[in-house]
Amino acid sequence: MSVRGRAIPTPDSMSASGFIPPLQGFGSYENAFGQLSQSVPAWLQQLRAAALDTFRQLGFPSQRLEDWKYTDTTPIAREVFQLPRRPPATEPRAELWEPWVFSGGAAMVFFQGWPLPLQPVAPPLPDEVSLLSLQDALAKEEALVRGLLGTSAPLNEQSFTALNTALLDEGAWVRLAPGARLATPIQLLFVGGSVEHPTILCPRNFIVLGDGAEATVIECWIGESSVPFLTNGITEVVLGEEAHLTHVRILAEREAMLHMGLTAVRQSRGSTFRSQVITFPGQWTRVEIHTRLEAPAATALLDGLFVANGSSFVDHHTTIDHAQGATTSRQLYKGVLNGASHGVFNGKVFVRPGALKSDAQQMNKNLLLSDDAEIDTKPQLEIFADDVKCSHGAAIGQLDEEALFYLRSRGVAAGDARHMLIYGFANEIVERVPWENARRRLRAALQERLATAPPEDPA
């Protein structure tokens, strides 16, 4: 399928394996590696070096790879990125990040990857909960960090994971002891942008819940920049038996922001992973969620919404691995695309041999609001076991003319009627977010994003 308005790497620039080298060479990444702090444990420095070597061998994925068939990495491969200054030379603009701090829970704020002492007043966390920067976690809980790093997100042939590991420096560490239960969410706020040269940031977060623990963690990735700013962030999640995690990932980026995000999860017996991803993309965005249901009675519930306009590109990939039987997964992703934006949804469900009585459902629904908007949707089931219940589906369409007529016949203006229907379609996912303070801000952001590129009234 052809894709409008995107530069495609030539065959000569691609390796036989389906990867392409950075178009300006590996020098900038090697320089960035050399600028990282050396005051880290020897094992971490060795891991960084091995990851840099893996990335040097791989380069960036090309569209020859099936998982990247509709996703062009040229906007990233062509840039010469540098690390941000440590500490940042400027303070983040309050109007950019303050609306995204949700009162009532503990929070950590990072600006250009640097933890800031800007945390709002919140009830103190119980002793069974650790909320630290990654550098502090290495100082206080090094053995745990070492034992978990890369277990949910191994390098394999994942070039962005290798690059993240090579430039790993900071991030957040969230750990709940067995039985700990938090009534209010933990928020991790990452603010980017405000740079003078192309910049790369590679945060690595960890969320670890012991047996029977329960928590809600909300990640917000906020930024705007006229200069390319690439965030290549990974969150590794490990859930003990009967643990319950609600993980909300919000992206609200503008202009030349580039975002590659991965949430990689391992689930034990009886655990529940509820994921909600709300994406208001900048120039280029890809968000992946990989969860492995490693024991019976594990459940994964994935919801997503992406709202794109202008020339934005946004790609959502989900992989649910039913490694054991009697496991359950549900997926509902919705897309709203306007202008010349391009969206991708690829949802994969694997049912491994012997994973009897697995139950999986996935659905992707999309609204195209202009003739130039484009969506590639690819729900997938790969089933290697009998006695399972699995289904998938996808829908692509425009606004319901009968619903528009109904609203118009009751005196609603054409533009208002279209806006109401679009908002109602998208808001179903927003209303599933479990924290009212977050829902309130997301409703406002949804209204703002829809208003920035209103659909034309019908003739």
Secondary structure in CASP SS format (residue, H / E / C, confidence):
PFRMAT SS
TARGET T0000
AUTHOR 0000-0000-0000
METHOD secondary structure of the structure
MODEL  1
M C 1.00
S C 1.00
V C 1.00
R C 1.00
G C 1.00
R C 1.00
A C 1.00
I C 1.00
P C 1.00
T C 1.00
P H 1.00
D H 1.00
S H 1.00
M C 1.00
S C 1.00
A C 1.00
S C 1.00
G C 1.00
F E 1.00
I E 1.00
P C 1.00
P C 1.00
L C 1.00
Q C 1.00
G C 1.00
F C 1.00
G H 1.00
S H 1.00
Y H 1.00
E H 1.00
N H 1.00
A H 1.00
F H 1.00
G H 1.00
Q H 1.00
L C 1.00
S C 1.00
Q C 1.00
S C 1.00
V C 1.00
P C 1.00
A H 1.00
W H 1.00
L H 1.00
Q H 1.00
Q H 1.00
L H 1.00
R H 1.00
A H 1.00
A H 1.00
A H 1.00
L H 1.00
D H 1.00
T H 1.00
F H 1.00
R H 1.00
Q H 1.00
L H 1.00
G C 1.00
F E 1.00
P E 1.00
S C 1.00
Q C 1.00
R C 1.00
L C 1.00
E H 1.00
D H 1.00
W H 1.00
K C 1.00
Y C 1.00
T C 1.00
D C 1.00
T C 1.00
T H 1.00
P H 1.00
I H 1.00
A H 1.00
R C 1.00
E C 1.00
V C 1.00
F C 1.00
Q E 1.00
L C 1.00
P C 1.00
R C 1.00
R C 1.00
P C 1.00
P C 1.00
A C 1.00
T C 1.00
E C 1.00
P C 1.00
R C 1.00
A H 1.00
E H 1.00
L H 1.00
W H 1.00
E H 1.00
P H 1.00
W H 1.00
V C 1.00
F C 1.00
S C 1.00
G C 1.00
G C 1.00
A E 1.00
A E 1.00
M E 1.00
V E 1.00
F E 1.00
F E 1.00
Q C 1.00
G C 1.00
W E 1.00
P E 1.00
L E 1.00
P C 1.00
L C 1.00
Q C 1.00
P C 1.00
V C 1.00
A C 1.00
P C 1.00
P C 1.00
L C 1.00
P C 1.00
D C 1.00
E C 1.00
V E 1.00
S E 1.00
L E 1.00
L E 1.00
S E 1.00
L H 1.00
Q H 1.00
D H 1.00
A H 1.00
L H 1.00
A H 1.00
K H 1.00
E C 1.00
E H 1.00
A H 1.00
L H 1.00
V H 1.00
R H 1.00
G H 1.00
L H 1.00
L C 1.00
G C 1.00
T C 1.00
S C 1.00
A C 1.00
P C 1.00
L C 1.00
N C 1.00
E C 1.00
Q C 1.00
S H 1.00
F H 1.00
T H 1.00
A H 1.00
L H 1.00
N H 1.00
T H 1.00
A H 1.00
L C 1.00
L C 1.00
D C 1.00
E C 1.00
G C 1.00
A E 1.00
W E 1.00
V E 1.00
R E 1.00
L E 1.00
A C 1.00
P C 1.00
G C 1.00
A C 1.00
R E 1.00
L C 1.00
A C 1.00
T C 1.00
P C 1.00
I E 1.00
Q E 1.00
L E 1.00
L E 1.00
F E 1.00
V E 1.00
G E 1.00
G E 1.00
S C 1.00
V C 1.00
E C 1.00
H C 1.00
P C 1.00
T E 1.00
I E 1.00
L E 1.00
C C 1.00
P C 1.00
R E 1.00
N E 1.00
F E 1.00
I E 1.00
V E 1.00
L E 1.00
G C 1.00
D C 1.00
G C 1.00
A C 1.00
E E 1.00
A E 1.00
T E 1.00
V E 1.00
I E 1.00
E E 1.00
C E 1.00
W E 1.00
I E 1.00
G E 1.00
E E 1.00
S E 1.00
S E 1.00
V E 1.00
P E 1.00
F E 1.00
L E 1.00
T E 1.00
N E 1.00
G E 1.00
I E 1.00
T E 1.00
E E 1.00
V E 1.00
V E 1.00
L E 1.00
G C 1.00
E C 1.00
E C 1.00
A C 1.00
H E 1.00
L E 1.00
T E 1.00
H E 1.00
V E 1.00
R E 1.00
I E 1.00
L E 1.00
A E 1.00
E E 1.00
R E 1.00
E E 1.00
A E 1.00
M E 1.00
L E 1.00
H E 1.00
M E 1.00
G E 1.00
L E 1.00
T E 1.00
A E 1.00
V E 1.00
R E 1.00
Q E 1.00
S C 1.00
R C 1.00
G C 1.00
S C 1.00
T E 1.00
F E 1.00
R E 1.00
S E 1.00
Q E 1.00
V E 1.00
I E 1.00
T E 1.00
F E 1.00
P C 1.00
G C 1.00
Q C 1.00
W E 1.00
T E 1.00
R E 1.00
V E 1.00
E E 1.00
I E 1.00
H E 1.00
T E 1.00
R E 1.00
L E 1.00
E C 1.00
A C 1.00
P C 1.00
A C 1.00
A C 1.00
T E 1.00
A E 1.00
L E 1.00
L E 1.00
D E 1.00
G E 1.00
L E 1.00
F E 1.00
V E 1.00
A E 1.00
N C 1.00
G C 1.00
S C 1.00
S C 1.00
F E 1.00
V E 1.00
D E 1.00
H E 1.00
H E 1.00
T E 1.00
T E 1.00
I E 1.00
D E 1.00
H E 1.00
A C 1.00
Q C 1.00
G C 1.00
A C 1.00
T C 1.00
T E 1.00
S E 1.00
R E 1.00
Q E 1.00
L E 1.00
Y E 1.00
K E 1.00
G E 1.00
V E 1.00
L E 1.00
N C 1.00
G C 1.00
A C 1.00
S C 1.00
H E 1.00
G E 1.00
V E 1.00
F E 1.00
N E 1.00
G E 1.00
K E 1.00
V E 1.00
F E 1.00
V E 1.00
R C 1.00
P C 1.00
G C 1.00
A C 1.00
L C 1.00
K C 1.00
S C 1.00
D E 1.00
A E 1.00
Q E 1.00
Q E 1.00
M E 1.00
N E 1.00
K E 1.00
N E 1.00
L E 1.00
L E 1.00
L C 1.00
S C 1.00
D C 1.00
D C 1.00
A C 1.00
E E 1.00
I E 1.00
D E 1.00
T E 1.00
K E 1.00
P E 1.00
Q E 1.00
L E 1.00
E E 1.00
I E 1.00
F C 1.00
A C 1.00
D C 1.00
D C 1.00
V C 1.00
K E 1.00
C E 1.00
S E 1.00
H E 1.00
G E 1.00
A E 1.00
A E 1.00
I E 1.00
G E 1.00
Q C 1.00
L C 1.00
D C 1.00
E H 1.00
E H 1.00
A H 1.00
L H 1.00
F H 1.00
Y H 1.00
L H 1.00
R H 1.00
S H 1.00
R C 1.00
G C 1.00
V C 1.00
A C 1.00
A H 1.00
G H 1.00
D H 1.00
A H 1.00
R H 1.00
H H 1.00
M H 1.00
L H 1.00
I H 1.00
Y H 1.00
G H 1.00
F H 1.00
A H 1.00
N H 1.00
E H 1.00
I H 1.00
V H 1.00
E C 1.00
R C 1.00
V C 1.00
P C 1.00
W C 1.00
E H 1.00
N H 1.00
A H 1.00
R H 1.00
R H 1.00
R H 1.00
L H 1.00
R H 1.00
A H 1.00
A H 1.00
L H 1.00
Q H 1.00
E H 1.00
R H 1.00
L H 1.00
A H 1.00
T H 1.00
A C 1.00
P C 1.00
P C 1.00
E C 1.00
D C 1.00
P C 1.00
A C 1.00
END
